[in-house]
Amino acid sequence: MSTKFIKSILIAAVAVTGITVATASPAKAGNDDLAKFLFGATALIIIGKAISDSDAQASEKYQPGRKYTPKPKPRFSKALPGRCLRRHHTWDGRVRMMGRNCLNKHYSHVNRLPESCRTRVRTDNGVRRGYQMRCLRNKGFYIAS
């Protein structure tokens, strides 16, 4: 629970307890007033305990001076299927790239490939789309045997 919510409940409990004590007349002091007092005190103790538990949990999450280590990212295979490697001849030389359609069929983590490596080249047979192999290799991907 949030501390703002718990503090507002605590303030409301104190206000209600104060109102019930102020409205009670001294002539009726008896078991009814004692029950109200015990109920209010119990409520305050429970709310105070909830606040201290909440503060204790918050202090476990962050401690000043302690190095923060983020949770590791979910692992996925950086091994790309060798059957998707294509070599295309263009007007300025040869281009090695991983074919987009082939990767969609044979590699389940295509959505995690870096966008900066996406490319398209013009060949004699038309435009080919895929991922530059040099760029992928620089990002830690490799071709599986």
N, CA, C and O atoms as a GROMACS GRO file, in nm:
protein
  580
    1MET      N    1   0.084  -0.117   0.000
    1MET     CA    2   0.000   0.000   0.000
    1MET      C    3   0.089   0.124   0.000
    1MET      O    4   0.201   0.121   0.051
    2SER      N    5   0.040   0.229  -0.056
    2SER     CA    6   0.121   0.349  -0.061
    2SER      C    7   0.118   0.419   0.074
    2SER      O    8   0.020   0.411   0.147
    3THR      N    9   0.228   0.486   0.105
    3THR     CA   10   0.238   0.554   0.234
    3THR      C   11   0.141   0.671   0.242
    3THR      O   12   0.093   0.703   0.351
    4LYS      N   13   0.111   0.737   0.130
    4LYS     CA   14   0.016   0.847   0.134
    4LYS      C   15  -0.122   0.798   0.178
    4LYS      O   16  -0.190   0.862   0.258
    5PHE      N   17  -0.162   0.682   0.125
    5PHE     CA   18  -0.292   0.626   0.160
    5PHE      C   19  -0.295   0.589   0.308
    5PHE      O   20  -0.392   0.620   0.378
    6ILE      N   21  -0.191   0.525   0.356
    6ILE     CA   22  -0.186   0.481   0.496
    6ILE      C   23  -0.184   0.602   0.589
    6ILE      O   24  -0.250   0.602   0.693
    7LYS      N   25  -0.109   0.706   0.552
    7LYS     CA   26  -0.103   0.825   0.636
    7LYS      C   27  -0.239   0.895   0.641
    7LYS      O   28  -0.278   0.947   0.746
    8SER      N   29  -0.311   0.896   0.529
    8SER     CA   30  -0.443   0.959   0.531
    8SER      C   31  -0.540   0.880   0.619
    8SER      O   32  -0.623   0.940   0.687
    9ILE      N   33  -0.530   0.748   0.619
    9ILE     CA   34  -0.613   0.664   0.707
    9ILE      C   35  -0.578   0.693   0.853
    9ILE      O   36  -0.667   0.701   0.938
   10LEU      N   37  -0.449   0.708   0.882
   10LEU     CA   38  -0.405   0.737   1.018
   10LEU      C   39  -0.459   0.870   1.066
   10LEU      O   40  -0.506   0.882   1.179
   11ILE      N   41  -0.454   0.972   0.980
   11ILE     CA   42  -0.505   1.104   1.016
   11ILE      C   43  -0.656   1.097   1.040
   11ILE      O   44  -0.708   1.158   1.134
   12ALA      N   45  -0.727   1.022   0.955
   12ALA     CA   46  -0.871   1.008   0.972
   12ALA      C   47  -0.904   0.937   1.104
   12ALA      O   48  -0.999   0.974   1.173
   13ALA      N   49  -0.826   0.835   1.138
   13ALA     CA   50  -0.850   0.762   1.262
   13ALA      C   51  -0.826   0.851   1.383
   13ALA      O   52  -0.902   0.846   1.480
   14VAL      N   53  -0.722   0.931   1.378
   14VAL     CA   54  -0.695   1.023   1.489
   14VAL      C   55  -0.807   1.126   1.502
   14VAL      O   56  -0.850   1.158   1.612
   15ALA      N   57  -0.854   1.177   1.388
   15ALA     CA   58  -0.961   1.276   1.391
   15ALA      C   59  -1.089   1.217   1.448
   15ALA      O   60  -1.155   1.279   1.531
   16VAL      N   61  -1.125   1.096   1.404
   16VAL     CA   62  -1.248   1.031   1.454
   16VAL      C   63  -1.235   1.001   1.602
   16VAL      O   64  -1.331   1.018   1.677
   17THR      N   65  -1.118   0.956   1.645
   17THR     CA   66  -1.096   0.926   1.786
   17THR      C   67  -1.108   1.053   1.868
   17THR      O   68  -1.165   1.052   1.977
   18GLY      N   69  -1.052   1.162   1.816
   18GLY     CA   70  -1.061   1.289   1.889
   18GLY      C   71  -1.204   1.338   1.900
   18GLY      O   72  -1.242   1.392   2.004
   19ILE      N   73  -1.283   1.319   1.798
   19ILE     CA   74  -1.423   1.362   1.801
   19ILE      C   75  -1.503   1.279   1.901
   19ILE      O   76  -1.584   1.334   1.975
   20THR      N   77  -1.481   1.148   1.903
   20THR     CA   78  -1.558   1.064   1.995
   20THR      C   79  -1.520   1.091   2.140
   20THR      O   80  -1.606   1.084   2.228
   21VAL      N   81  -1.393   1.123   2.167
   21VAL     CA   82  -1.351   1.152   2.303
   21VAL      C   83  -1.407   1.288   2.346
   21VAL      O   84  -1.448   1.303   2.461
   22ALA      N   85  -1.410   1.386   2.254
   22ALA     CA   86  -1.459   1.520   2.288
   22ALA      C   87  -1.609   1.521   2.311
   22ALA      O   88  -1.658   1.598   2.394
   23THR      N   89  -1.682   1.436   2.240
   23THR     CA   90  -1.828   1.437   2.256
   23THR      C   91  -1.876   1.358   2.376
   23THR      O   92  -1.990   1.375   2.419
   24ALA      N   93  -1.792   1.273   2.430
   24ALA     CA   94  -1.833   1.195   2.546
   24ALA      C   95  -1.841   1.286   2.669
   24ALA      O   96  -1.753   1.369   2.692
   25SER      N   97  -1.947   1.270   2.746
   25SER     CA   98  -1.962   1.354   2.865
   25SER      C   99  -1.894   1.287   2.983
   25SER      O  100  -1.891   1.164   2.991
   26PRO      N  101  -1.838   1.365   3.075
   26PRO     CA  102  -1.769   1.306   3.189
   26PRO      C  103  -1.861   1.224   3.280
   26PRO      O  104  -1.815   1.135   3.351
   27ALA      N  105  -1.991   1.254   3.278
   27ALA     CA  106  -2.083   1.182   3.365
   27ALA      C  107  -2.105   1.040   3.319
   27ALA      O  108  -2.142   0.954   3.400
   28LYS      N  109  -2.082   1.010   3.187
   28LYS     CA  110  -2.107   0.877   3.134
   28LYS      C  111  -1.981   0.792   3.128
   28LYS      O  112  -1.981   0.687   3.063
   29ALA      N  113  -1.876   0.832   3.191
   29ALA     CA  114  -1.751   0.757   3.184
   29ALA      C  115  -1.776   0.616   3.235
   29ALA      O  116  -1.813   0.595   3.351
   30GLY      N  117  -1.757   0.520   3.147
   30GLY     CA  118  -1.785   0.383   3.186
   30GLY      C  119  -1.723   0.288   3.085
   30GLY      O  120  -1.620   0.319   3.025
   31ASN      N  121  -1.785   0.175   3.067
   31ASN     CA  122  -1.734   0.072   2.977
   31ASN      C  123  -1.739   0.116   2.831
   31ASN      O  124  -1.652   0.079   2.752
   32ASP      N  125  -1.838   0.196   2.793
   32ASP     CA  126  -1.852   0.241   2.655
   32ASP      C  127  -1.734   0.330   2.613
   32ASP      O  128  -1.680   0.314   2.503
   33ASP      N  129  -1.695   0.422   2.701
   33ASP     CA  130  -1.581   0.510   2.670
   33ASP      C  131  -1.451   0.430   2.666
   33ASP      O  132  -1.364   0.456   2.582
   34LEU      N  133  -1.439   0.336   2.754
   34LEU     CA  134  -1.317   0.253   2.756
   34LEU      C  135  -1.306   0.171   2.628
   34LEU      O  136  -1.197   0.154   2.574
   35ALA      N  137  -1.418   0.120   2.580
   35ALA     CA  138  -1.418   0.042   2.456
   35ALA      C  139  -1.379   0.129   2.337
   35ALA      O  140  -1.303   0.086   2.250
   36LYS      N  141  -1.432   0.254   2.333
   36LYS     CA  142  -1.397   0.344   2.225
   36LYS      C  143  -1.248   0.378   2.229
   36LYS      O  144  -1.182   0.382   2.125
   37PHE      N  145  -1.198   0.402   2.348
   37PHE     CA  146  -1.056   0.435   2.361
   37PHE      C  147  -0.969   0.318   2.316
   37PHE      O  148  -0.872   0.338   2.243
   38LEU      N  149  -1.003   0.198   2.359
   38LEU     CA  150  -0.924   0.080   2.319
   38LEU      C  151  -0.934   0.055   2.169
   38LEU      O  152  -0.835   0.017   2.107
   39PHE      N  153  -1.050   0.077   2.110
   39PHE     CA  154  -1.067   0.061   1.966
   39PHE      C  155  -0.979   0.161   1.890
   39PHE      O  156  -0.911   0.124   1.794
   40GLY      N  157  -0.980   0.286   1.934
   40GLY     CA  158  -0.898   0.389   1.869
   40GLY      C  159  -0.749   0.361   1.884
   40GLY      O  160  -0.673   0.377   1.788
   41ALA      N  161  -0.708   0.319   2.002
   41ALA     CA  162  -0.566   0.289   2.026
   41ALA      C  163  -0.522   0.170   1.941
   41ALA      O  164  -0.412   0.170   1.885
   42THR      N  165  -0.607   0.070   1.932
   42THR     CA  166  -0.574  -0.048   1.849
   42THR      C  167  -0.562  -0.009   1.703
   42THR      O  168  -0.471  -0.055   1.633
   43ALA      N  169  -0.654   0.075   1.656
   43ALA     CA  170  -0.648   0.120   1.516
   43ALA      C  171  -0.518   0.196   1.490
   43ALA      O  172  -0.454   0.176   1.387
   44LEU      N  173  -0.481   0.282   1.583
   44LEU     CA  174  -0.356   0.359   1.566
   44LEU      C  175  -0.234   0.267   1.564
   44LEU      O  176  -0.142   0.289   1.486
   45ILE      N  177  -0.233   0.166   1.648
   45ILE     CA  178  -0.119   0.072   1.651
   45ILE      C  179  -0.111  -0.006   1.520
   45ILE      O  180  -0.002  -0.023   1.465
   46ILE      N  181  -0.224  -0.052   1.471
   46ILE     CA  182  -0.225  -0.128   1.345
   46ILE      C  183  -0.178  -0.042   1.229
   46ILE      O  184  -0.099  -0.086   1.146
   47ILE      N  185  -0.227   0.081   1.222
   47ILE     CA  186  -0.188   0.170   1.112
   47ILE      C  187  -0.041   0.207   1.124
   47ILE      O  188   0.030   0.212   1.023
   48GLY      N  189   0.006   0.234   1.245
   48GLY     CA  190   0.148   0.264   1.265
   48GLY      C  191   0.237   0.148   1.225
   48GLY      O  192   0.344   0.168   1.166
   49LYS      N  193   0.195   0.027   1.256
   49LYS     CA  194   0.270  -0.092   1.216
   49LYS      C  195   0.274  -0.106   1.064
   49LYS      O  196   0.378  -0.142   1.008
   50ALA      N  197   0.163  -0.078   0.997
   50ALA     CA  198   0.160  -0.086   0.851
   50ALA      C  199   0.253   0.016   0.789
   50ALA      O  200   0.321  -0.014   0.691
   51ILE      N  201   0.258   0.136   0.846
   51ILE     CA  202   0.349   0.239   0.793
   51ILE      C  203   0.494   0.198   0.813
   51ILE      O  204   0.576   0.214   0.723
   52SER      N  205   0.527   0.146   0.930
   52SER     CA  206   0.667   0.107   0.955
   52SER      C  207   0.707  -0.011   0.866
   52SER      O  208   0.821  -0.017   0.820
   53ASP      N  209   0.615  -0.105   0.841
   53ASP     CA  210   0.645  -0.215   0.749
   53ASP      C  211   0.667  -0.163   0.608
   53ASP      O  212   0.757  -0.210   0.537
   54SER      N  213   0.585  -0.067   0.567
   54SER     CA  214   0.599  -0.009   0.434
   54SER      C  215   0.733   0.063   0.420
   54SER      O  216   0.798   0.052   0.316
   55ASP      N  217   0.773   0.137   0.523
   55ASP     CA  218   0.902   0.206   0.520
   55ASP      C  219   1.017   0.106   0.519
   55ASP      O  220   1.120   0.131   0.455
   56ALA      N  221   1.002  -0.005   0.589
   56ALA     CA  222   1.107  -0.106   0.591
   56ALA      C  223   1.124  -0.169   0.454
   56ALA      O  224   1.237  -0.194   0.411
   57GLN      N  225   1.013  -0.194   0.383
   57GLN     CA  226   1.023  -0.250   0.248
   57GLN      C  227   1.087  -0.151   0.154
   57GLN      O  228   1.166  -0.190   0.068
   58ALA      N  229   1.055  -0.023   0.168
   58ALA     CA  230   1.113   0.079   0.081
   58ALA      C  231   1.263   0.090   0.105
   58ALA      O  232   1.339   0.112   0.010
   59SER      N  233   1.307   0.074   0.229
   59SER     CA  234   1.450   0.085   0.256
   59SER      C  235   1.525  -0.037   0.204
   59SER      O  236   1.645  -0.028   0.177
   60GLU      N  237   1.458  -0.150   0.190
   60GLU     CA  238   1.524  -0.268   0.134
   60GLU      C  239   1.548  -0.250  -0.015
   60GLU      O  240   1.647  -0.301  -0.068
   61LYS      N  241   1.461  -0.178  -0.083
   61LYS     CA  242   1.475  -0.160  -0.227
   61LYS      C  243   1.589  -0.067  -0.263
   61LYS      O  244   1.663  -0.094  -0.357
   62TYR      N  245   1.603   0.041  -0.191
   62TYR     CA  246   1.707   0.139  -0.225
   62TYR      C  247   1.786   0.173  -0.100
   62TYR      O  248   1.729   0.210   0.002
   63GLN      N  249   1.916   0.161  -0.110
   63GLN     CA  250   2.002   0.198   0.000
   63GLN      C  251   2.109   0.291  -0.054
   63GLN      O  252   2.184   0.253  -0.144
   64PRO      N  253   2.118   0.413   0.000
   64PRO     CA  254   2.218   0.507  -0.049
   64PRO      C  255   2.359   0.453  -0.027
   64PRO      O  256   2.387   0.388   0.074
   65GLY      N  257   2.445   0.480  -0.121
   65GLY     CA  258   2.583   0.433  -0.111
   65GLY      C  259   2.604   0.294  -0.166
   65GLY      O  260   2.718   0.251  -0.183
   66ARG      N  261   2.498   0.224  -0.194
   66ARG     CA  262   2.510   0.088  -0.246
   66ARG      C  263   2.494   0.094  -0.397
   66ARG      O  264   2.406   0.164  -0.448
   67LYS      N  265   2.577   0.022  -0.467
   67LYS     CA  266   2.570   0.024  -0.613
   67LYS      C  267   2.443  -0.045  -0.660
   67LYS      O  268   2.405  -0.152  -0.611
   68TYR      N  269   2.379   0.018  -0.756
   68TYR     CA  270   2.256  -0.037  -0.814
   68TYR      C  271   2.293  -0.130  -0.928
   68TYR      O  272   2.364  -0.090  -1.020
   69THR      N  273   2.245  -0.251  -0.920
   69THR     CA  274   2.268  -0.346  -1.030
   69THR      C  275   2.133  -0.382  -1.089
   69THR      O  276   2.050  -0.444  -1.021
   70PRO      N  277   2.109  -0.345  -1.213
   70PRO     CA  278   1.979  -0.375  -1.274
   70PRO      C  279   1.961  -0.524  -1.296
   70PRO      O  280   2.057  -0.600  -1.304
   71LYS      N  281   1.837  -0.564  -1.306
   71LYS     CA  282   1.808  -0.704  -1.334
   71LYS      C  283   1.857  -0.738  -1.474
   71LYS      O  284   1.849  -0.654  -1.564
   72PRO      N  285   1.908  -0.858  -1.492
   72PRO     CA  286   1.956  -0.893  -1.626
   72PRO      C  287   1.841  -0.900  -1.725
   72PRO      O  288   1.730  -0.940  -1.692
   73LYS      N  289   1.871  -0.861  -1.847
   73LYS     CA  290   1.770  -0.867  -1.952
   73LYS      C  291   1.742  -1.012  -1.987
   73LYS      O  292   1.830  -1.097  -1.974
   74PRO      N  293   1.620  -1.041  -2.031
   74PRO     CA  294   1.592  -1.178  -2.071
   74PRO      C  295   1.683  -1.220  -2.187
   74PRO      O  296   1.704  -1.145  -2.282
   75ARG      N  297   1.735  -1.338  -2.177
   75ARG     CA  298   1.830  -1.384  -2.277
   75ARG      C  299   1.759  -1.436  -2.400
   75ARG      O  300   1.651  -1.495  -2.391
   76PHE      N  301   1.821  -1.414  -2.514
   76PHE     CA  302   1.774  -1.472  -2.638
   76PHE      C  303   1.898  -1.507  -2.719
   76PHE      O  304   2.006  -1.454  -2.696
   77SER      N  305   1.881  -1.596  -2.811
   77SER     CA  306   1.994  -1.645  -2.887
   77SER      C  307   2.041  -1.542  -2.988
   77SER      O  308   1.961  -1.486  -3.064
   78LYS      N  309   2.172  -1.516  -2.987
   78LYS     CA  310   2.230  -1.426  -3.086
   78LYS      C  311   2.290  -1.505  -3.202
   78LYS      O  312   2.358  -1.449  -3.288
   79ALA      N  313   2.265  -1.635  -3.204
   79ALA     CA  314   2.313  -1.719  -3.313
   79ALA      C  315   2.213  -1.715  -3.428
   79ALA      O  316   2.099  -1.761  -3.413
   80LEU      N  317   2.254  -1.662  -3.540
   80LEU     CA  318   2.166  -1.650  -3.656
   80LEU      C  319   2.182  -1.772  -3.746
   80LEU      O  320   2.291  -1.828  -3.755
   81PRO      N  321   2.074  -1.816  -3.811
   81PRO     CA  322   2.084  -1.934  -3.897
   81PRO      C  323   2.171  -1.906  -4.020
   81PRO      O  324   2.153  -1.806  -4.088
   82GLY      N  325   2.265  -1.996  -4.046
   82GLY     CA  326   2.357  -1.980  -4.158
   82GLY      C  327   2.289  -1.985  -4.293
   82GLY      O  328   2.339  -1.928  -4.390
   83ARG      N  329   2.175  -2.051  -4.300
   83ARG     CA  330   2.105  -2.063  -4.428
   83ARG      C  331   2.047  -1.930  -4.475
   83ARG      O  332   2.008  -1.918  -4.591
   84CYS      N  333   2.042  -1.830  -4.389
   84CYS     CA  334   1.984  -1.700  -4.426
   84CYS      C  335   2.088  -1.601  -4.477
   84CYS      O  336   2.053  -1.490  -4.517
   85LEU      N  337   2.215  -1.639  -4.475
   85LEU     CA  338   2.320  -1.549  -4.523
   85LEU      C  339   2.314  -1.540  -4.675
   85LEU      O  340   2.318  -1.642  -4.744
   86ARG      N  341   2.304  -1.419  -4.726
   86ARG     CA  342   2.296  -1.397  -4.871
   86ARG      C  343   2.410  -1.306  -4.914
   86ARG      O  344   2.452  -1.217  -4.840
   87ARG      N  345   2.460  -1.332  -5.036
   87ARG     CA  346   2.562  -1.246  -5.096
   87ARG      C  347   2.502  -1.188  -5.224
   87ARG      O  348   2.463  -1.261  -5.314
   88HIS      N  349   2.496  -1.057  -5.229
   88HIS     CA  350   2.436  -0.990  -5.345
   88HIS      C  351   2.541  -0.905  -5.414
   88HIS      O  352   2.624  -0.841  -5.350
   89HIS      N  353   2.535  -0.905  -5.546
   89HIS     CA  354   2.622  -0.819  -5.626
   89HIS      C  355   2.546  -0.691  -5.658
   89HIS      O  356   2.437  -0.694  -5.714
   90THR      N  357   2.605  -0.580  -5.622
   90THR     CA  358   2.545  -0.450  -5.652
   90THR      C  359   2.641  -0.373  -5.741
   90THR      O  360   2.749  -0.421  -5.773
   91TRP      N  361   2.601  -0.254  -5.782
   91TRP     CA  362   2.685  -0.175  -5.872
   91TRP      C  363   2.815  -0.132  -5.804
   91TRP      O  364   2.913  -0.102  -5.872
   92ASP      N  365   2.817  -0.128  -5.667
   92ASP     CA  366   2.940  -0.086  -5.598
   92ASP      C  367   3.011  -0.202  -5.528
   92ASP      O  368   3.101  -0.177  -5.448
   93GLY      N  369   2.975  -0.324  -5.555
   93GLY     CA  370   3.046  -0.438  -5.498
   93GLY      C  371   2.954  -0.545  -5.445
   93GLY      O  372   2.837  -0.554  -5.482
   94ARG      N  373   3.010  -0.627  -5.356
   94ARG     CA  374   2.934  -0.736  -5.295
   94ARG      C  375   2.882  -0.694  -5.159
   94ARG      O  376   2.947  -0.621  -5.085
   95VAL      N  377   2.764  -0.742  -5.129
   95VAL     CA  378   2.703  -0.713  -5.000
   95VAL      C  379   2.665  -0.845  -4.935
   95VAL      O  380   2.599  -0.928  -4.997
   96ARG      N  381   2.709  -0.863  -4.811
   96ARG     CA  382   2.667  -0.981  -4.733
   96ARG      C  383   2.559  -0.937  -4.638
   96ARG      O  384   2.577  -0.842  -4.561
   97MET      N  385   2.447  -1.004  -4.643
   97MET     CA  386   2.336  -0.969  -4.556
   97MET      C  387   2.253  -1.091  -4.521
   97MET      O  388   2.257  -1.193  -4.590
   98MET      N  389   2.177  -1.079  -4.413
   98MET     CA  390   2.085  -1.184  -4.373
   98MET      C  391   1.949  -1.149  -4.432
   98MET      O  392   1.896  -1.041  -4.408
   99GLY      N  393   1.893  -1.241  -4.510
   99GLY     CA  394   1.766  -1.216  -4.577
   99GLY      C  395   1.651  -1.202  -4.479
   99GLY      O  396   1.638  -1.281  -4.385
  100ARG      N  397   1.568  -1.102  -4.500
  100ARG     CA  398   1.458  -1.074  -4.408
  100ARG      C  399   1.355  -1.186  -4.406
  100ARG      O  400   1.315  -1.231  -4.299
  101ASN      N  401   1.313  -1.234  -4.521
  101ASN     CA  402   1.211  -1.339  -4.526
  101ASN      C  403   1.262  -1.469  -4.465
  101ASN      O  404   1.188  -1.539  -4.395
  102CYS      N  405   1.387  -1.501  -4.492
  102CYS     CA  406   1.445  -1.622  -4.436
  102CYS      C  407   1.452  -1.613  -4.284
  102CYS      O  408   1.421  -1.709  -4.214
  103LEU      N  409   1.492  -1.497  -4.232
  103LEU     CA  410   1.498  -1.480  -4.087
  103LEU      C  411   1.359  -1.491  -4.025
  103LEU      O  412   1.343  -1.547  -3.916
  104ASN      N  413   1.259  -1.438  -4.092
  104ASN     CA  414   1.123  -1.449  -4.039
  104ASN      C  415   1.080  -1.595  -4.027
  104ASN      O  416   1.004  -1.629  -3.936
  105LYS      N  417   1.127  -1.680  -4.116
  105LYS     CA  418   1.090  -1.821  -4.112
  105LYS      C  419   1.173  -1.902  -4.013
  105LYS      O  420   1.121  -1.991  -3.947
  106HIS      N  421   1.304  -1.871  -4.003
  106HIS     CA  422   1.394  -1.961  -3.932
  106HIS      C  423   1.455  -1.903  -3.804
  106HIS      O  424   1.532  -1.972  -3.738
  107TYR      N  425   1.422  -1.779  -3.767
  107TYR     CA  426   1.478  -1.719  -3.646
  107TYR      C  427   1.363  -1.656  -3.568
  107TYR      O  428   1.293  -1.569  -3.620
  108SER      N  429   1.344  -1.700  -3.445
  108SER     CA  430   1.225  -1.659  -3.370
  108SER      C  431   1.236  -1.522  -3.303
  108SER      O  432   1.137  -1.473  -3.249
  109HIS      N  433   1.353  -1.459  -3.305
  109HIS     CA  434   1.370  -1.330  -3.238
  109HIS      C  435   1.402  -1.218  -3.335
  109HIS      O  436   1.485  -1.133  -3.305
  110VAL      N  437   1.337  -1.216  -3.450
  110VAL     CA  438   1.363  -1.114  -3.551
  110VAL      C  439   1.330  -0.975  -3.496
  110VAL      O  440   1.396  -0.877  -3.532
  111ASN      N  441   1.230  -0.967  -3.411
  111ASN     CA  442   1.192  -0.836  -3.356
  111ASN      C  443   1.298  -0.778  -3.264
  111ASN      O  444   1.290  -0.660  -3.230
  112ARG      N  445   1.397  -0.856  -3.223
  112ARG     CA  446   1.504  -0.807  -3.136
  112ARG      C  447   1.630  -0.769  -3.213
  112ARG      O  448   1.728  -0.723  -3.154
  113LEU      N  449   1.630  -0.788  -3.342
  113LEU     CA  450   1.746  -0.746  -3.421
  113LEU      C  451   1.752  -0.594  -3.424
  113LEU      O  452   1.648  -0.528  -3.427
  114PRO      N  453   1.872  -0.538  -3.423
  114PRO     CA  454   1.883  -0.391  -3.419
  114PRO      C  455   1.832  -0.326  -3.546
  114PRO      O  456   1.864  -0.368  -3.657
  115GLU      N  457   1.752  -0.222  -3.529
  115GLU     CA  458   1.695  -0.149  -3.642
  115GLU      C  459   1.805  -0.081  -3.724
  115GLU      O  460   1.790  -0.063  -3.845
  116SER      N  461   1.913  -0.044  -3.659
  116SER     CA  462   2.021   0.026  -3.730
  116SER      C  463   2.089  -0.064  -3.833
  116SER      O  464   2.158  -0.013  -3.922
  117CYS      N  465   2.071  -0.194  -3.823
  117CYS     CA  466   2.133  -0.288  -3.918
  117CYS      C  467   2.043  -0.320  -4.037
  117CYS      O  468   2.086  -0.386  -4.131
  118ARG      N  469   1.918  -0.276  -4.033
  118ARG     CA  470   1.827  -0.303  -4.145
  118ARG      C  471   1.876  -0.230  -4.269
  118ARG      O  472   1.922  -0.116  -4.261
  119THR      N  473   1.865  -0.296  -4.381
  119THR     CA  474   1.910  -0.235  -4.505
  119THR      C  475   1.830  -0.289  -4.622
  119THR      O  476   1.757  -0.388  -4.610
  120ARG      N  477   1.843  -0.223  -4.734
  120ARG     CA  478   1.789  -0.274  -4.860
  120ARG      C  479   1.889  -0.235  -4.968
  120ARG      O  480   1.943  -0.125  -4.969
  121VAL      N  481   1.911  -0.327  -5.058
  121VAL     CA  482   2.008  -0.305  -5.165
  121VAL      C  483   1.941  -0.331  -5.299
  121VAL      O  484   1.849  -0.412  -5.311
  122ARG      N  485   1.990  -0.260  -5.400
  122ARG     CA  486   1.940  -0.281  -5.536
  122ARG      C  487   2.036  -0.373  -5.608
  122ARG      O  488   2.156  -0.348  -5.614
  123THR      N  489   1.982  -0.478  -5.662
  123THR     CA  490   2.061  -0.572  -5.740
  123THR      C  491   2.003  -0.579  -5.881
  123THR      O  492   1.905  -0.512  -5.913
  124ASP      N  493   2.067  -0.661  -5.964
  124ASP     CA  494   2.013  -0.681  -6.098
  124ASP      C  495   1.878  -0.751  -6.094
  124ASP      O  496   1.798  -0.738  -6.186
  125ASN      N  497   1.853  -0.824  -5.986
  125ASN     CA  498   1.727  -0.898  -5.972
  125ASN      C  499   1.623  -0.821  -5.892
  125ASN      O  500   1.519  -0.879  -5.857
  126GLY      N  501   1.646  -0.696  -5.862
  126GLY     CA  502   1.549  -0.616  -5.787
  126GLY      C  503   1.601  -0.576  -5.650
  126GLY      O  504   1.718  -0.599  -5.618
  127VAL      N  505   1.515  -0.517  -5.570
  127VAL     CA  506   1.551  -0.471  -5.436
  127VAL      C  507   1.544  -0.588  -5.339
  127VAL      O  508   1.448  -0.665  -5.339
  128ARG      N  509   1.647  -0.601  -5.256
  128ARG     CA  510   1.653  -0.706  -5.153
  128ARG      C  511   1.658  -0.639  -5.017
  128ARG      O  512   1.729  -0.541  -4.997
  129ARG      N  513   1.581  -0.693  -4.923
  129ARG     CA  514   1.575  -0.637  -4.787
  129ARG      C  515   1.632  -0.737  -4.688
  129ARG      O  516   1.615  -0.859  -4.702
  130GLY      N  517   1.699  -0.683  -4.587
  130GLY     CA  518   1.754  -0.770  -4.484
  130GLY      C  519   1.834  -0.691  -4.383
  130GLY      O  520   1.807  -0.573  -4.358
  131TYR      N  521   1.934  -0.757  -4.324
  131TYR     CA  522   2.018  -0.698  -4.220
  131TYR      C  523   2.164  -0.715  -4.260
  131TYR      O  524   2.206  -0.823  -4.300
  132GLN      N  525   2.242  -0.607  -4.250
  132GLN     CA  526   2.383  -0.613  -4.287
  132GLN      C  527   2.457  -0.703  -4.189
  132GLN      O  528   2.446  -0.687  -4.068
  133MET      N  529   2.533  -0.797  -4.243
  133MET     CA  530   2.602  -0.893  -4.159
  133MET      C  531   2.712  -0.826  -4.077
  133MET      O  532   2.732  -0.862  -3.961
  134ARG      N  533   2.783  -0.731  -4.134
  134ARG     CA  534   2.890  -0.664  -4.061
  134ARG      C  535   2.834  -0.590  -3.939
  134ARG      O  536   2.891  -0.595  -3.830
  135CYS      N  537   2.723  -0.523  -3.958
  135CYS     CA  538   2.658  -0.450  -3.848
  135CYS      C  539   2.612  -0.547  -3.740
  135CYS      O  540   2.632  -0.521  -3.621
  136LEU      N  541   2.550  -0.657  -3.780
  136LEU     CA  542   2.504  -0.756  -3.682
  136LEU      C  543   2.621  -0.814  -3.604
  136LEU      O  544   2.611  -0.834  -3.483
  137ARG      N  545   2.731  -0.841  -3.672
  137ARG     CA  546   2.849  -0.896  -3.605
  137ARG      C  547   2.902  -0.796  -3.503
  137ARG      O  548   2.945  -0.836  -3.395
  138ASN      N  549   2.901  -0.668  -3.537
  138ASN     CA  550   2.946  -0.565  -3.443
  138ASN      C  551   2.856  -0.554  -3.320
  138ASN      O  552   2.900  -0.509  -3.215
  139LYS      N  553   2.731  -0.594  -3.334
  139LYS     CA  554   2.635  -0.590  -3.223
  139LYS      C  555   2.633  -0.720  -3.143
  139LYS      O  556   2.554  -0.734  -3.050
  140GLY      N  557   2.719  -0.816  -3.177
  140GLY     CA  558   2.730  -0.938  -3.098
  140GLY      C  559   2.661  -1.060  -3.158
  140GLY      O  560   2.663  -1.166  -3.096
  141PHE      N  561   2.602  -1.049  -3.273
  141PHE     CA  562   2.538  -1.163  -3.337
  141PHE      C  563   2.641  -1.242  -3.416
  141PHE      O  564   2.743  -1.188  -3.459
  142TYR      N  565   2.615  -1.370  -3.434
  142TYR     CA  566   2.705  -1.454  -3.511
  142TYR      C  567   2.625  -1.559  -3.587
  142TYR      O  568   2.508  -1.583  -3.559
  143ILE      N  569   2.691  -1.620  -3.683
  143ILE     CA  570   2.623  -1.722  -3.766
  143ILE      C  571   2.644  -1.858  -3.702
  143ILE      O  572   2.757  -1.898  -3.673
  144ALA      N  573   2.536  -1.929  -3.680
  144ALA     CA  574   2.543  -2.064  -3.625
  144ALA      C  575   2.579  -2.160  -3.738
  144ALA      O  576   2.544  -2.137  -3.854
  145SER      N  577   2.647  -2.264  -3.704
  145SER     CA  578   2.687  -2.364  -3.806
  145SER      C  579   2.571  -2.449  -3.848
  145SER      O  580   2.588  -2.538  -3.932
   0.00000   0.00000   0.00000
